[in-house]
Amino acid sequence: METFESLVRAEFAPKNTFLNTASSGLLPARTVAALQQAALIRAEGRPLDPLFQDVEASRAAFARLAGVPVARIAAGASVSAHSGLVAASLPPGAEVLTAEDDFTSVVNPFHTRGDLKVRIVPLERLADSVRPGTALVAVSAAQSADGRIADLPALRAAARAHGARTYVDFSQAAGWLPVDAESYDYTVATTFKWLFGPHGAAFLAVPEDFGDLKPVLAGWVAGEVPWDSCYGPVTELAHSARRFDVSPALFTYTGTRRSLELLEELGVDAVRAHDLALADRFRTGLAALGREPLPAPGSPIVSVPGLGGRQPELSAAGIEVSNRAGNLRASFHLYNTAADVDRLLDALSS
């Protein structure tokens, strides 16, 4: 009988101490094999139908993860493109509320519009800062820089009280934190971090009525019958959120399908328990070294002030972490072990 441990060890075999999932996750063995097979399909000139089927299977898997019908999931390539889609739907002069130092892909498209009022507040004040006239609140569920988790229930309540829409990026959370896209107007996530997929896939969950989004990026794949929409204007957009699709990176979605299948087999709750236990072990070890990480309770991302400059030497020693604004950022995921945590602590103690 397969256990969490045996399944993970069968899929992942890192050659180093990889503690950098917040930058990009490791690929499972099944995903690597699927990518190789997809490349052969192209190399050998076989029909691409199986690769397009992988796009739809990936969409369905993310819908299950997000807890919404598959008809509400758009498939794209990046968070920034989905943010741009949401930004394009807002009327001139609309107020967008964002968190201070949130990830650029979430917030920058609202700034580049040039005719929106973007208001920036500290993360802990986000819910209290929603006011009459706020059109949209955009925030990451977990902050990239330090792992802090947004108070999403408070934000949801404040937004509803003032008639504001919500746009939540789960890129640093989907895979270890429940997504619950039903609770927000727009929910986005890229797949190459905690969902351990290849680069180049991102999903957007939208309301049943599409939430006033305009299909400004619509190409042939956004047609109700894509292969009948290859020439001239699309005469009938998809009746589902697929109207917001962009042409998919087929290899990427082939790999994404297998990565999401593995996550479903393991279960988000089990992954979360594993990840947080390792993060807590690291925090305890830091205390013994006289170091205090930035506060991010309940997060597998741990950021330690003043140690970011040690990233190059750690990498040279086979320990992969990130340097974020001078802070050492370690992120713990399902393929990590207590031995990985202890190796990093030992390196930091020297």
Secondary structure, DSSP 8 states (H G I E B T S, - for coil): ---HHHHHHHH---SSEE-BTTT-----HHHHHHHHHHHHHHHHT--SHHHHHHHHHHHHHHHHHHTS-GGGEEEES-HHHHHHHHHHTS-TT-EEEEETT--HHHHHHHHHTSSSEEEEE-GGGHHHH--TTEEEEEEESB-TTT--B--HHHHHHHHHHHT-EEEEE-TTTBTTB---GGGSSEEEEESSSTT---SS-EEEE--TTGGG---TT--GGGBSSGGG-SSSS-SSB-SSGGGG-----HHHHHHHHHHHHHHHHH-HHHHHHHHHHHHHHHHHHHHHTT------TT-SEEEETT-GGGHHHHHHTTEE-EEETTEEEEE--TT--HHHHHHHHHHHH-
